[in-house]
Amino acid sequence: MVNKSSLFNSGEKIVEVSKMGVCMVSPLFHPSVGGPGRQAVAFVEKYFSKGSSIFVFCRKMSGLPSYDYNPNIKVYKLRTFYPQIHNLEEISFKNILISLSFSTSLIISLIRRRKEYDLIHFFGAGLPLILSVLFLKIMGKKITATVLAANLGNEAGSLRNRYFPLGLLMTNVLKKVDFFIAMTEEIENALLDDGFNKDRIRRIPNWVDANKFYPIGQANKISSRKRLGLEKSITVLFVGRLVYTKGTDLLIKAWKEVILDNPSCVLLIAGTGIEQSELESLCKNSGIEENVLFLGHINNVEEYLKVVDVFVFPSRHEGMPNALLEAMACGLPVIASRIGGVVDVVEDGRSGILFEPGDVSGLTSAMIKLLKDDDLRQKLGAEARKRIVEGFSIERAADEYIKLYGKLIAQS
């Protein structure tokens, strides 16, 4: 163990980065399964690039495009029930079976590889963490966990007053975790309300790779728009799963009013989900199908973010959304609902426009306002990019995690 001021400046002892044996548990470890999966992959690759040792346990999933993981990072894919299901947010019988089967395989693997890690980080503070805690503590491991959202009833911070008496039991088990990472103020408050020690909660916001998501010059934008078939229209983009919580139905209802004054504008909807057919029918029944384009799942989301004019995020409930951070990093003016971690990122009227969740009229007004004012779009987009670079870069987040890991391992 050495004192390393470049890693931790509090004067506490901290283990050098290259000496840390870290295991990451991320059930959705793939960039195509939404924010948590994309964030976990980006973080592990950035952490490894800083000279750190890390390996990953995740689910073996089907129906996903291939992805070339860094060959120097070991990724162990564990079999579970229903490998074709990628959305684990909903509390359902199938998702419980998935979590139980993953947790069983995980515990066996953690015991077998116990000599390969000193600290384990769970990306998500749900059932796999709960079932693994006691085994990990018996083995003397340090445990950290990132809480992905508040008030969903499936993670630390939203269990104590549910599922009596199991919720209280699970919360007490989770109190053996050494540190929780709260990405938003809402998540931090939820953990405190459930009785977790404030000294064991660290606020580290979500992050984005600002070197991958960035604004491009006008000449490049014109050529890229032409290649994507968008050169003739002002475009608004939504990226996310097509499920109720994402609020895409609200966006389509608002869009019907928007195009009355902006008939040449096009709404791009990138993503798939169980509500897609209903949303397509809503567009058709509203007579706006010519102004709405369903892109399906796209692997080149950054290309679209760099060329569209406005990004809209109408979610009803959210942690700290990746899609929003990526859009802001690309210098896009954003319109988002005033919820969860959104309010930690978007400064209303400065780096974006906020509206009350579920308020179709407010969403409509915000879109009309931005579509008519190019100067305002440029101003908000520039501030959005500045906001991300200064406070939400992956470099900054990785350094914060390194400090935390080093502090915990030094205490072992």
Secondary structure as UniProt FT lines:
FT   TURN            5..7
FT   HELIX           17..19
FT   STRAND          21..25
FT   TURN            27..28
FT   TURN            31..32
FT   HELIX           35..49
FT   TURN            50..51
FT   STRAND          53..59
FT   TURN            71..72
FT   STRAND          75..78
FT   TURN            83..84
FT   HELIX           93..112
FT   HELIX           114..116
FT   STRAND          119..123
FT   HELIX           127..138
FT   TURN            139..140
FT   STRAND          142..147
FT   TURN            156..157
FT   TURN            160..161
FT   TURN            163..165
FT   HELIX           166..174
FT   TURN            175..176
FT   STRAND          179..182
FT   HELIX           185..193
FT   TURN            194..195
FT   HELIX           198..200
FT   STRAND          201..203
FT   TURN            210..212
FT   HELIX           218..227
FT   TURN            228..229
FT   TURN            231..232
FT   STRAND          235..239
FT   HELIX           244..246
FT   HELIX           248..261
FT   TURN            263..264
FT   STRAND          266..270
FT   TURN            274..275
FT   HELIX           276..285
FT   TURN            286..287
FT   HELIX           289..291
FT   STRAND          292..296
FT   HELIX           301..305
FT   TURN            306..307
FT   STRAND          310..313
FT   HELIX           322..329
FT   TURN            330..331
FT   STRAND          334..337
FT   TURN            340..341
FT   HELIX           342..345
FT   TURN            349..351
FT   STRAND          352..355
FT   TURN            357..358
FT   HELIX           360..371
FT   HELIX           374..391
FT   HELIX           394..410
//
